[in-house]
Amino acid sequence: MALHPVVEAVTTRIIERSRPSRAAYLAHLDAARLQGPQRGALSCTNLAHGFAAFPANDKLVLRQVKQPSVAIVSSYNDMLSAHQPFESFPAIIKNAVREVGAVAQFAGGVPAMCDGVTQGQPGMELSLFSRDAIAMGTAIALSHNMFDSALYLGVCDKIVPGLLIGALHFGHLPAVFVPAGPMTSGISNKEKARIRQLYAQGKATREELLECEAGSYHAAGTCTFYGTANSNQMLMEIMGLHLPGAAFITPGTPLREALTAAAARRAVEISQQGGSYTPVGHVVDEKCIVNAVVGLLATGGSTNHTLHLVAIAKAAGIIIDWNDFDELSAVVPMLTRIYPNGDADVNHFQAAGGPGFVIRELLDAGLLHDDVTTVLGKGLRAHCAEPFLDGDQAYWKPVPQLTGDDSVLRPAAAPFAPDGGMILVKGNLGRAVMKVSAVKEQHRIVEAPALVFNSQEDFMHDYQAGKLDRDFVAVIRFQGPRANGMPELHALTPALANLQDAGRHVALVTDGRMSGASGKVPAAIHVSPEILAGGPLGLVRDGDIIRLDATTGTLEALVPQAVWAARTPAAADLTPNHIGMGRELFAMFRSAISEAEKGATTFPLPSPIQTTVQLHEGTDVGDIVPGSDEDFLIKNPK
């Protein structure tokens, strides 16, 4: 199947736009690569420190500087269900690597926080910043230069993007991402949403709500709805950074352990010493990024990835923006119905055919690039497979031709919707992302008076006081990354859903986030630029008529131009959002972070290496010894 012309055009535009920064990135990558094991560059003192605590046989391998050493970077902690399974993974990995003559070392741990725990709490204001902190933690883990490839153990919201950003800054090292898998299905997501709405109405007790939540989040593994965590796993599949079909195999099963061991062995094989050298900086290229965007849209994935994919691409010297998402969304069909875009969870999705089915359908429809490099060293077609168990070894079969459940997963020829359900809206309020895959047609245009709030708490106070039984557009401002770290605003979802169900025309406009749980209420989120970056959201006043139109991509305050131009931006005392729960430690992030459409990141694009060759006084260029460092730098200026 020929590549779809829009996919081809967007890819070409990204390649051209990114040419200088991508070239600079690849130059950095090549400069970091050594011939032979990386630890060969270490002094004897360095190396002795690096293996001092290791068992004798592993120490011998490391001393000889011949076989690869595989880094393990993990987000393990035992409070968070998604990360608890990683406790046992290092032992599995070390044994698997020893079997093929190499060594694995636990290089470092990175923080893992859960938006489900911090939701509506002050700690949520650290959530987005934790992605860049995780990237820096990854860099610290790898900075010892002991390693020839790496395994990255992560699952949830900011963890996988942070690990990948960190990995790309060590792009000369091969990388395999290793998931933990989802928990088994509990109370249905539909029932959970029903109880939440009843609680918001005061018709369910806190004990009833807690019982419902505990029945939904009940065991080790990822939450089973299709939020950011499971969107991460889908993207790792379609970017070729997982072994095929690894994403949604539940923890604590023989197949999960076999896939972990297989990932470890593959990390050895794709090292320089393994004979199939596949550095992650070459895996994640422009075509890979386009594939990721297409996969996100085809599955109704998390809006958080309109930030994270931009930041991931940037780490590899690739520049994408929301226009790219918008144009691709118009031609990528919706192949799945997973909560919140349907009733099923990711276990149902896996049973119906899973990621491999989606990849095959999109390839056959000409919507994905097959000519990419993956951890298998082949094109993406090799990932149209699902894993099985033979004894204690994983093996793969092609995914079934037919979906196992067409209420959950469909072929590209008969999709749930002809588009990806994620659009760009823009106007005099800025640019914003809107996810409409779960919004019914009759709710996709809202024109109503603005009610302005400076926090979700202020909104909930008015809702609980009965002041919001009317048509309105809630404008929740000062929720951007510079203001307070851009928290998710899920406390608004049940309340707005109740008002919509009662027949009110309501919508949300905010510079904050709603994430993968964005649902049936129309919401323009990530409004960019935010007020503190000169954005116009601070000009809105109560009573202004706001038009949010998903059919035309419009986000407008219908205010006379002269009135609009005469206004000054609103101000707010944000001091309470900057102190307590460790928030004062993240002041540097708030001051340095980019706007939402540029990834809400503190890291710059790669720039050319500037190298000055200092010659000794009286030395002529002709006196430089061939093969010396000075000779190399003069012949290879960066």
C-alpha positions as CSV (number, residue, x, y, z in Angstrom):
1,M,0.0,0.0,0.0
2,A,1.4,3.4,-1.0
3,L,1.9,5.9,1.8
4,H,-1.1,8.2,2.4
5,P,-0.3,11.6,0.8
6,V,-1.0,13.5,4.1
7,V,1.3,11.2,6.1
8,E,3.9,11.7,3.4
9,A,3.5,15.5,3.3
10,V,3.6,15.9,7.1
11,T,6.7,13.7,7.3
12,T,8.5,15.6,4.6
13,R,7.6,18.9,6.3
14,I,9.0,17.6,9.7
15,I,12.2,16.4,8.0
16,E,12.8,19.7,6.4
17,R,11.9,21.7,9.5
18,S,14.2,19.6,11.6
19,R,17.2,19.3,9.3
20,P,19.6,21.6,11.3
21,S,18.7,20.3,14.7
22,R,18.6,16.7,13.6
23,A,22.0,16.9,12.0
24,A,23.3,18.4,15.2
25,Y,21.8,15.6,17.3
26,L,23.3,12.9,15.1
27,A,26.7,14.6,15.3
28,H,26.4,14.5,19.1
29,L,25.5,10.8,18.9
30,D,28.4,9.9,16.7
31,A,30.8,11.9,18.9
32,A,29.7,9.9,21.9
33,R,30.2,6.5,20.4
34,L,33.4,4.5,21.1
35,Q,34.7,1.5,19.3
36,G,34.5,-1.4,21.7
37,P,32.9,-1.4,25.2
38,Q,32.1,2.0,26.6
39,R,33.9,1.2,29.8
40,G,37.1,0.9,27.8
41,A,37.4,4.7,28.1
42,L,37.6,4.5,31.9
43,S,40.8,4.6,34.0
44,C,41.6,1.6,36.2
45,T,40.4,3.5,39.2
46,N,37.1,4.4,37.5
47,L,36.6,0.8,36.4
48,A,37.4,-0.7,39.8
49,H,34.8,1.5,41.4
50,G,32.3,0.4,38.7
51,F,32.5,-3.3,39.5
52,A,33.7,-3.4,43.1
53,A,30.5,-4.9,44.5
54,F,29.9,-7.4,41.8
55,P,30.0,-11.2,42.0
56,A,33.3,-12.7,40.9
57,N,32.2,-14.1,37.6
58,D,30.5,-10.8,36.6
59,K,33.5,-8.8,37.8
60,L,35.8,-10.9,35.6
61,V,33.6,-10.2,32.5
62,L,33.7,-6.4,33.3
63,R,37.5,-6.4,33.9
64,Q,38.2,-8.0,30.5
65,V,36.4,-5.2,28.7
66,K,35.2,-7.4,25.9
67,Q,31.6,-8.3,26.5
68,P,28.8,-5.7,26.8
69,S,27.4,-4.4,30.0
70,V,23.7,-3.7,30.0
71,A,22.3,-0.9,32.1
72,I,19.0,-1.3,34.0
73,V,17.2,2.0,34.7
74,S,14.0,1.4,36.6
75,S,11.1,3.4,38.0
76,Y,10.4,0.7,40.7
77,N,8.6,1.6,43.8
78,D,6.1,-0.6,45.8
79,M,3.5,2.0,46.5
80,L,2.4,2.4,42.9
81,S,0.7,-0.6,41.4
82,A,2.1,-0.1,37.9
83,H,5.7,0.0,39.1
84,Q,5.5,-2.6,41.9
85,P,6.1,-5.6,39.5
86,F,9.5,-4.1,38.6
87,E,10.9,-5.3,41.9
88,S,11.6,-8.8,40.5
89,F,12.8,-7.7,37.0
90,P,16.5,-7.0,37.7
91,A,17.1,-10.6,38.8
92,I,15.4,-11.9,35.7
93,I,17.4,-9.6,33.5
94,K,20.7,-10.3,35.1
95,N,20.2,-14.1,34.7
96,A,19.1,-13.7,31.1
97,V,22.1,-11.6,30.2
98,R,24.6,-13.9,31.9
99,E,23.2,-16.8,29.8
100,V,24.5,-15.0,26.7
101,G,27.9,-14.1,28.2
102,A,27.2,-10.5,29.1
103,V,26.6,-8.6,32.4
104,A,23.7,-6.4,33.5
105,Q,24.1,-3.7,36.2
106,F,21.3,-1.8,37.9
107,A,22.5,1.6,36.8
108,G,19.9,3.7,38.7
109,G,16.4,4.4,39.8
110,V,14.2,7.3,38.7
111,P,11.2,8.8,40.6
112,A,7.8,7.6,39.7
113,M,4.8,9.6,40.9
114,C,1.2,8.7,40.2
115,D,-1.4,11.3,39.0
116,G,-4.1,9.0,40.4
117,V,-2.7,9.5,43.9
118,T,-1.8,13.2,43.6
119,Q,-5.0,14.2,41.7
120,G,-6.4,17.4,43.2
121,Q,-3.5,17.6,45.7
122,P,-0.6,20.0,45.9
123,G,1.8,17.3,44.7
124,M,0.0,17.2,41.3
125,E,1.8,20.5,40.6
126,L,5.1,18.5,40.4
127,S,3.7,15.9,38.0
128,L,4.7,17.4,34.7
129,F,8.0,18.6,36.0
130,S,8.8,15.1,37.1
131,R,9.2,14.1,33.4
132,D,12.2,16.3,33.0
133,A,13.5,15.2,36.5
134,I,13.2,11.6,35.3
135,A,15.2,12.4,32.2
136,M,17.9,14.0,34.3
137,G,17.8,10.9,36.7
138,T,18.3,8.7,33.6
139,A,21.3,10.8,32.5
140,I,22.8,10.5,36.0
141,A,22.4,6.7,35.9
142,L,24.1,6.4,32.5
143,S,26.8,9.0,33.2
144,H,29.2,6.4,34.6
145,N,29.9,5.3,31.0
146,M,30.0,1.7,32.0
147,F,27.3,0.6,29.6
148,D,26.9,-0.6,26.1
149,S,23.1,-0.8,25.9
150,A,20.2,-0.2,28.3
151,L,16.9,-1.6,29.5
152,Y,14.3,1.0,30.6
153,L,11.7,-0.2,33.1
154,G,8.8,2.2,33.2
155,V,5.0,2.4,32.5
156,C,3.1,5.5,33.6
157,D,2.4,9.1,32.7
158,K,5.6,11.0,32.9
159,I,7.9,8.1,33.5
160,V,8.2,6.6,30.0
161,P,8.5,10.0,28.3
162,G,11.1,11.0,30.8
163,L,13.1,7.7,30.4
164,L,12.9,8.1,26.6
165,I,14.1,11.7,26.7
166,G,17.0,10.6,28.9
167,A,17.8,7.7,26.7
168,L,17.9,9.9,23.6
169,H,20.5,12.1,25.3
170,F,22.6,8.9,25.3
171,G,21.4,8.1,21.8
172,H,24.5,6.1,20.9
173,L,23.4,3.4,23.3
174,P,20.8,0.8,22.1
175,A,17.6,0.8,24.2
176,V,14.8,-1.7,24.9
177,F,11.8,-0.5,26.9
178,V,10.4,-3.1,29.3
179,P,6.8,-2.7,30.5
180,A,5.2,-4.3,33.6
181,G,1.7,-4.8,32.1
182,P,-1.8,-3.9,33.2
183,M,-3.6,-5.2,36.3
184,T,-6.4,-7.7,35.6
185,S,-9.9,-6.2,35.0
186,G,-11.9,-5.2,38.0
187,I,-15.0,-3.1,38.3
188,S,-15.9,-1.7,34.9
189,N,-14.8,1.7,33.9
190,K,-18.4,2.6,33.1
191,E,-19.5,1.7,36.6
192,K,-16.6,3.6,38.1
193,A,-17.6,6.7,36.2
194,R,-21.3,6.3,37.3
195,I,-20.4,6.1,41.0
196,R,-18.1,9.2,40.6
197,Q,-20.9,11.2,39.1
198,L,-23.3,10.1,41.9
199,Y,-20.7,11.1,44.5
200,A,-20.3,14.5,42.9
201,Q,-24.1,14.9,43.2
202,G,-24.1,13.9,46.8
203,K,-26.0,10.7,46.0
204,A,-23.2,8.3,47.0
205,T,-21.2,8.2,50.2
206,R,-17.5,8.4,50.5
207,E,-17.4,4.8,51.7
208,E,-19.3,3.7,48.5
209,L,-17.0,5.7,46.4
210,L,-13.9,4.2,48.0
211,E,-15.3,0.7,47.6
212,C,-15.8,1.3,43.9
213,E,-12.4,2.8,43.4
214,A,-10.7,-0.1,45.3
215,G,-12.6,-2.5,43.1
216,S,-11.3,-0.8,40.1
217,Y,-7.7,-0.3,41.2
218,H,-7.2,-3.6,43.0
219,A,-3.9,-5.3,42.1
220,A,-0.4,-4.9,40.8
221,G,-0.1,-3.5,37.3
222,T,-1.2,-0.4,35.3
223,C,-4.7,1.0,35.6
224,T,-6.8,-0.6,32.9
225,F,-8.4,2.5,31.3
226,Y,-6.7,4.0,28.2
227,G,-5.1,7.0,29.9
228,T,-1.5,8.3,29.5
229,A,0.1,5.2,31.0
230,N,-1.4,2.7,28.6
231,S,-1.0,5.3,25.7
232,N,2.7,5.2,26.6
233,Q,2.8,1.5,26.1
234,M,1.0,1.6,22.8
235,L,3.5,4.2,21.6
236,M,6.5,2.1,22.7
237,E,5.0,-0.7,20.5
238,I,4.4,1.4,17.4
239,M,7.8,3.2,17.8
240,G,9.5,-0.2,17.8
241,L,11.0,0.2,21.3
242,H,9.2,-2.8,22.8
243,L,9.5,-6.4,21.8
244,P,6.3,-7.0,19.9
245,G,3.1,-7.4,21.9
246,A,4.9,-6.8,25.3
247,A,2.7,-3.9,26.4
248,F,-0.4,-5.5,27.8
249,I,0.6,-8.8,29.2
250,T,-0.3,-8.9,32.9
251,P,2.3,-8.9,35.7
252,G,3.3,-12.1,37.6
253,T,2.6,-14.4,34.7
254,P,5.1,-16.8,33.0
255,L,4.8,-14.9,29.7
256,R,5.5,-11.6,31.3
257,E,8.8,-13.1,32.8
258,A,9.7,-14.7,29.5
259,L,9.2,-11.3,27.6
260,T,11.4,-9.6,30.2
261,A,14.2,-12.2,29.7
262,A,13.9,-11.9,25.9
263,A,14.2,-8.1,26.1
264,A,17.4,-8.5,28.2
265,R,18.9,-10.8,25.6
266,R,17.9,-8.5,22.8
267,A,19.6,-5.6,24.5
268,V,22.8,-7.6,24.3
269,E,22.3,-8.5,20.7
270,I,21.8,-4.9,19.6
271,S,24.9,-3.6,21.4
272,Q,28.1,-3.0,19.3
273,Q,29.5,-6.2,20.7
274,G,26.3,-8.2,19.9
275,G,26.7,-7.7,16.2
276,S,23.4,-5.9,15.5
277,Y,24.2,-2.4,16.7
278,T,21.0,-0.4,16.9
279,P,21.4,2.9,18.8
280,V,18.2,4.4,20.0
281,G,19.0,7.8,18.5
282,H,18.7,6.1,15.0
283,V,15.5,4.2,16.0
284,V,13.7,7.4,17.0
285,D,13.8,9.4,13.7
286,E,11.3,11.6,11.9
287,K,9.3,8.6,10.5
288,C,9.2,7.0,13.9
289,I,7.8,10.1,15.5
290,V,5.1,10.4,12.8
291,N,4.2,6.7,13.4
292,A,3.8,7.5,17.1
293,V,1.4,10.4,16.4
294,V,-0.6,8.2,14.0
295,G,-0.8,5.4,16.6
296,L,-1.9,7.8,19.3
297,L,-4.7,9.2,17.1
298,A,-5.9,5.8,15.8
299,T,-6.4,4.5,19.4
300,G,-7.9,7.7,20.9
301,G,-4.8,8.1,23.2
302,S,-4.0,10.6,25.9
303,T,-3.9,14.3,25.1
304,N,-0.8,14.5,27.4
305,H,1.1,13.2,24.4
306,T,0.5,16.5,22.6
307,L,3.1,17.6,25.1
308,H,5.2,14.5,25.6
309,L,5.7,13.5,21.9
310,V,6.8,17.1,21.2
311,A,9.4,16.9,24.0
312,I,10.6,13.4,23.0
313,A,11.0,14.5,19.4
314,K,12.9,17.6,20.5
315,A,15.4,15.4,22.4
316,A,16.2,13.7,19.1
317,G,16.5,17.0,17.2
318,I,13.1,16.7,15.6
319,I,10.5,19.5,15.6
320,I,6.8,18.8,15.6
321,D,3.8,21.0,16.5
322,W,0.1,20.8,16.9
323,N,-0.6,21.5,13.2
324,D,1.1,18.1,12.5
325,F,-1.3,16.3,15.0
326,D,-4.3,18.2,13.5
327,E,-3.5,17.3,9.9
328,L,-2.8,13.7,10.7
329,S,-6.0,13.4,12.9
330,A,-8.1,14.4,9.9
331,V,-7.0,11.2,7.9
332,V,-6.3,8.6,10.6
333,P,-9.3,6.5,11.4
334,M,-10.3,5.6,15.0
335,L,-9.7,1.8,15.3
336,T,-10.4,1.3,19.0
337,R,-13.1,2.0,21.6
338,I,-11.3,1.8,25.0
339,Y,-12.4,3.8,28.0
340,P,-12.9,6.8,28.2
341,N,-13.7,6.5,24.4
342,G,-15.7,3.3,25.0
343,D,-16.6,0.8,27.7
344,A,-13.8,-1.7,27.3
345,D,-10.4,-1.7,29.1
346,V,-7.0,-2.5,27.8
347,N,-7.3,-6.2,28.7
348,H,-10.3,-6.4,26.4
349,F,-8.3,-4.6,23.7
350,Q,-5.4,-7.0,24.1
351,A,-7.8,-10.0,23.8
352,A,-9.4,-8.5,20.7
353,G,-6.0,-8.3,18.9
354,G,-4.0,-5.7,20.7
355,P,-1.2,-3.4,19.3
356,G,-0.1,-5.7,16.6
357,F,-3.5,-5.7,15.0
358,V,-3.6,-1.9,15.0
359,I,-0.1,-1.7,13.5
360,R,-0.9,-4.1,10.7
361,E,-4.1,-2.3,9.9
362,L,-2.4,1.1,9.7
363,L,0.4,-0.3,7.6
364,D,-2.0,-1.9,5.2
365,A,-3.9,1.4,4.9
366,G,-0.7,3.3,4.1
367,L,-0.8,5.3,7.3
368,L,2.4,4.2,8.9
369,H,6.1,4.1,7.8
370,D,7.3,0.5,7.5
371,D,10.8,1.6,6.5
372,V,11.9,2.3,10.1
373,T,14.5,0.7,12.4
374,T,13.2,-1.0,15.5
375,V,14.7,-3.0,18.3
376,L,14.3,-6.1,16.1
377,G,16.5,-4.4,13.5
378,K,13.7,-4.8,10.9
379,G,10.8,-2.8,9.5
380,L,7.7,-2.1,11.5
381,R,5.9,-5.0,9.8
382,A,7.8,-7.4,12.1
383,H,5.8,-5.9,15.0
384,C,2.5,-7.1,13.7
385,A,2.8,-10.1,16.1
386,E,1.7,-11.3,19.5
387,P,3.7,-13.3,22.0
388,F,3.1,-16.8,23.2
389,L,5.0,-19.2,25.6
390,D,6.9,-22.3,24.7
391,G,8.2,-23.8,27.9
392,D,9.8,-20.8,29.5
393,Q,10.6,-19.0,26.2
394,A,8.6,-16.4,24.4
395,Y,7.9,-16.8,20.7
396,W,5.7,-14.8,18.3
397,K,2.9,-15.5,15.8
398,P,1.3,-13.1,13.4
399,V,-1.8,-11.3,14.8
400,P,-5.1,-12.7,13.7
401,Q,-6.7,-11.5,10.5
402,L,-10.0,-10.7,12.1
403,T,-10.7,-8.8,15.3
404,G,-11.7,-10.7,18.3
405,D,-14.4,-8.1,19.2
406,D,-15.5,-5.5,16.8
407,S,-17.0,-3.4,19.6
408,V,-13.5,-2.8,20.9
409,L,-11.2,-3.1,17.9
410,R,-11.9,-2.7,14.2
411,P,-10.0,-2.9,10.9
412,A,-9.1,0.3,9.1
413,A,-11.7,-0.5,6.4
414,A,-14.5,-0.3,8.9
415,P,-13.4,2.1,11.7
416,F,-15.4,3.5,14.6
417,A,-14.8,7.0,13.1
418,P,-13.0,8.3,10.0
419,D,-10.7,10.6,12.0
420,G,-8.5,10.5,15.1
421,G,-10.7,12.6,17.2
422,M,-8.0,15.0,18.4
423,I,-8.1,18.5,16.9
424,L,-6.4,21.9,17.1
425,V,-8.7,24.8,18.0
426,K,-7.4,28.4,17.7
427,G,-8.5,32.0,17.7
428,N,-8.1,35.1,19.8
429,L,-7.7,33.0,23.0
430,G,-4.6,31.2,21.6
431,R,-4.1,27.6,20.4
432,A,-5.4,24.6,22.3
433,V,-5.9,20.8,22.0
434,M,-9.4,19.3,22.0
435,K,-10.1,15.6,22.2
436,V,-13.5,14.9,20.6
437,S,-13.5,11.1,20.2
438,A,-15.8,10.7,23.2
439,V,-17.8,13.9,22.7
440,K,-21.2,13.4,21.0
441,E,-21.9,15.5,17.8
442,Q,-24.5,17.6,19.6
443,H,-22.0,18.8,22.2
444,R,-19.2,19.7,19.7
445,I,-20.3,23.4,19.4
446,V,-20.8,25.5,22.5
447,E,-21.4,29.2,22.6
448,A,-22.1,30.5,26.0
449,P,-21.0,33.1,28.6
450,A,-17.7,32.7,30.3
451,L,-17.4,32.0,34.0
452,V,-13.8,32.6,35.0
453,F,-12.0,30.7,37.8
454,N,-8.4,30.7,39.0
455,S,-8.5,27.1,40.2
456,Q,-10.5,23.9,40.0
457,E,-11.2,24.4,43.8
458,D,-12.9,27.7,43.1
459,F,-15.0,26.0,40.4
460,M,-16.0,23.1,42.7
461,H,-17.0,25.5,45.5
462,D,-19.5,27.2,43.1
463,Y,-20.7,23.8,41.8
464,Q,-21.4,22.4,45.3
465,A,-23.1,25.7,46.2
466,G,-25.5,25.2,43.3
467,K,-24.4,28.3,41.4
468,L,-23.6,26.6,38.1
469,D,-27.0,25.3,37.0
470,R,-26.8,27.2,33.7
471,D,-25.2,27.3,30.3
472,F,-21.6,28.5,30.5
473,V,-18.0,28.0,29.4
474,A,-15.7,27.4,32.4
475,V,-12.4,29.3,31.9
476,I,-9.9,27.9,34.4
477,R,-6.8,30.0,34.1
478,F,-3.4,30.2,35.8
479,Q,-3.0,26.4,35.3
480,G,-0.1,26.5,32.8
481,P,3.4,25.2,33.4
482,R,4.9,28.5,34.4
483,A,2.0,29.3,36.8
484,N,1.7,26.1,38.8
485,G,3.2,23.2,36.8
486,M,0.1,22.5,34.7
487,P,-1.8,20.0,36.8
488,E,-4.5,17.8,35.5
489,L,-8.0,19.0,36.4
490,H,-9.9,15.8,36.7
491,A,-12.0,17.0,39.7
492,L,-14.0,19.0,37.1
493,T,-14.9,16.0,35.0
494,P,-17.8,14.5,37.0
495,A,-19.3,17.9,37.8
496,L,-19.3,19.1,34.2
497,A,-20.6,15.7,33.0
498,N,-23.5,16.0,35.5
499,L,-24.4,19.5,34.2
500,Q,-24.2,18.3,30.6
501,D,-26.4,15.2,31.4
502,A,-28.9,17.6,32.9
503,G,-29.3,19.4,29.6
504,R,-26.9,22.3,30.1
505,H,-24.6,23.5,27.4
506,V,-21.2,23.5,29.1
507,A,-17.5,23.4,28.0
508,L,-14.1,23.9,29.5
509,V,-11.3,26.2,28.4
510,T,-8.0,26.0,30.3
511,D,-4.3,26.3,30.1
512,G,-4.2,23.2,32.3
513,R,-4.4,19.5,31.4
514,M,-7.2,16.9,31.4
515,S,-5.1,14.0,30.1
516,G,-6.1,10.6,28.9
517,A,-9.3,10.6,31.0
518,S,-10.7,13.5,28.9
519,G,-14.2,12.4,28.2
520,K,-17.6,13.5,27.0
521,V,-17.6,17.2,27.9
522,P,-16.0,19.5,25.2
523,A,-12.7,20.8,26.6
524,A,-10.1,23.1,25.0
525,I,-7.0,22.3,27.0
526,H,-3.3,23.2,27.0
527,V,-4.2,26.7,25.9
528,S,-1.0,28.1,24.6
529,P,0.7,30.5,25.3
530,E,-0.4,30.7,28.9
531,I,-1.0,34.0,30.6
532,L,2.5,34.2,32.2
533,A,4.0,33.7,28.7
534,G,1.9,36.6,27.3
535,G,-1.2,34.6,26.3
536,P,-4.6,36.2,26.0
537,L,-6.6,33.9,28.3
538,G,-6.1,36.5,31.0
539,L,-8.2,39.0,29.1
540,V,-11.4,37.0,29.5
541,R,-14.0,38.4,31.9
542,D,-17.2,36.8,33.3
543,G,-20.0,37.1,30.8
544,D,-17.9,37.3,27.7
545,I,-19.4,35.0,25.1
546,I,-17.0,32.2,24.2
547,R,-17.4,30.1,21.1
548,L,-15.8,26.7,21.1
549,D,-16.4,24.9,17.8
550,A,-14.8,21.5,17.2
551,T,-16.3,21.4,13.7
552,T,-14.3,24.5,12.5
553,G,-11.4,24.5,15.0
554,T,-12.5,27.8,16.6
555,L,-11.7,29.1,20.0
556,E,-12.9,32.7,20.3
557,A,-14.0,35.3,22.8
558,L,-16.7,37.1,20.9
559,V,-15.7,40.5,22.3
560,P,-15.5,43.7,20.2
561,Q,-11.9,44.3,19.1
562,A,-11.7,47.8,20.7
563,V,-12.9,46.4,24.1
564,W,-10.5,43.4,23.8
565,A,-7.5,45.7,23.0
566,A,-8.2,48.0,25.9
567,R,-8.0,45.2,28.5
568,T,-5.1,44.3,30.6
569,P,-4.3,40.7,31.6
570,A,-5.7,39.5,34.9
571,A,-3.3,38.9,37.8
572,A,-3.3,36.3,40.5
573,D,-1.2,35.6,43.6
574,L,0.4,32.3,42.8
575,T,2.6,32.2,45.9
576,P,0.5,29.5,47.5
577,N,1.2,27.3,44.5
578,H,5.0,27.7,44.8
579,I,5.5,26.7,48.4
580,G,4.9,23.4,50.2
581,M,4.9,19.7,49.1
582,G,8.4,20.4,47.7
583,R,7.1,22.9,45.1
584,E,9.7,25.5,46.1
585,L,12.4,23.1,44.8
586,F,10.9,23.3,41.3
587,A,11.1,27.1,40.9
588,M,13.8,26.7,38.2
589,F,11.4,24.6,36.2
590,R,8.7,27.2,36.3
591,S,11.0,29.9,35.2
592,A,12.7,28.0,32.4
593,I,9.9,25.8,30.9
594,S,8.7,26.2,27.3
595,E,5.1,26.8,26.4
596,A,2.8,23.8,26.0
597,E,2.9,23.5,22.2
598,K,6.7,23.3,22.4
599,G,6.5,20.4,24.8
600,A,6.4,22.2,28.2
601,T,10.0,21.2,28.6
602,T,13.1,22.8,30.1
603,F,15.5,21.2,27.6
604,P,16.7,23.0,24.4
605,L,17.0,21.6,20.9
606,P,20.4,20.0,20.1
607,S,22.8,22.6,18.7
608,P,26.0,22.1,16.7
609,I,29.1,21.2,18.7
610,Q,31.4,24.2,18.9
611,T,35.0,23.1,19.2
612,T,38.0,25.3,19.3
613,V,41.4,23.8,18.5
614,Q,44.1,25.4,20.7
615,L,47.5,25.1,19.2
616,H,50.7,25.6,21.2
617,E,52.5,28.9,20.5
618,G,54.7,28.5,17.5
619,T,52.9,25.4,16.2
620,D,51.9,25.4,12.6
621,V,49.0,23.4,11.3
622,G,51.4,21.4,9.2
623,D,53.1,20.3,12.4
624,I,50.0,18.5,13.7
625,V,50.7,14.7,14.1
626,P,48.4,12.7,11.8
627,G,45.8,10.8,13.8
628,S,46.1,13.0,16.9
629,D,43.2,14.7,18.6
630,E,44.1,18.0,17.1
631,D,44.3,16.5,13.6
632,F,40.8,14.9,14.0
633,L,39.3,18.2,15.2
634,I,40.8,20.2,12.4
635,K,39.6,17.7,9.8
636,N,36.2,17.3,11.4
637,P,35.0,20.7,12.6
638,K,31.7,20.6,14.5
